[in-house]
Each structure stands twice: as structure tokens, then as C-alpha cells.
Amino acid sequence: MAFSIAVQIDDFDVGQEYSDLVANDVSAGAVVFFVGRVRDFNDGKNIASLSLEHYPGMTEKILQQILDEARRRWQLVSARIVHRIGDLQLGDQIVFVGTASAHREHAFQAAEFLMDFLKTSAPFWKKEKSRDGSFGWVESKDKDDKAAKRWE
């Protein structure tokens, strides 16, 4: 699995993702991973569920480009991005980003980079359903754009 991406409806197993990230490797002294979940609030709204859509083909291409750029910038042993699509409920896992490197700073920085660009460059669209039954598309946030700019 050294470097891979997945866009899927099905949930993922964090323990299995970690095991796959370090399988057959003893050179990675640092493994960092992030798991994003559906939470019950966003921008002051009470959220009941989330629906994620994407542009098939383009999404995978962009994720691969983001992963390739992380490989160029940091000395990584392996890295993995898993992003779910479809209808998700409160507490469901949305995204897994994992990086492994000989040194922690490479693993941490690469994981942050991957998340920052997932939030700003990957063609995913989120629609939230609030507890009152209304729907709304999630708009991009200035803080995400600022976080991504630090890598320029």
C-alpha cells in the first residue's frame, strides 16, 4: 500500500488502515494519522447528518496530485488518504489521512499538508441537514484557505 488513495461509500477501519500503512516496514519511526468525523454542529447550526458528493475521476486525480506533492516535499515511507462519500450520520468517519516517515516532523507536516489541501482543493461537496430538517451546502472557510496558503 505504500502510497494510496480511496474514495468510497463504505466506512474504514482505523486499525486496519494503520496496519496497512506500516506493513512490512521497519524504517518508519513516526506514524501520524488524522480521522475526521461528522459532528453535531457547524457554524452555530445543529447538524443531524451530512451528505458528501464528488466528481468521479477528477476527485481521484486531484487526491493523487496532492499525495504526490507531499511525497516530493517530505521524506515519507508511506501515506494514505481515504475519503468517504454518500450519506453520513453523526459520529460517522469521513476521512482518514495517514503518513509514515523516519522522522516525526516529516510525518506531521505531510499529514497537515494533506488535510489542508483536501479541505481546499479536492472536489467534494458537503450538504448538511440540520435538526430542523433544512438542508444547506457547506461553504469554504477562510481559515482553511489561510491554512493552505502557508505551504506556498
Secondary structure, 3 states (H helix, E strand, C coil): CCEEEEEECCCCCHHHHHHHHHCCCCCCCEEEEEEEECCCEECCEEEEEEEEEECCCHHHHHHHHHHHHHHHHCCEEEEEEEEECEEEECCCEEEEEEEEECCHHHHHHHHHHHHHHHHHHCCEEEEEEECCCCEEECCCCHHHHHHHHCCC
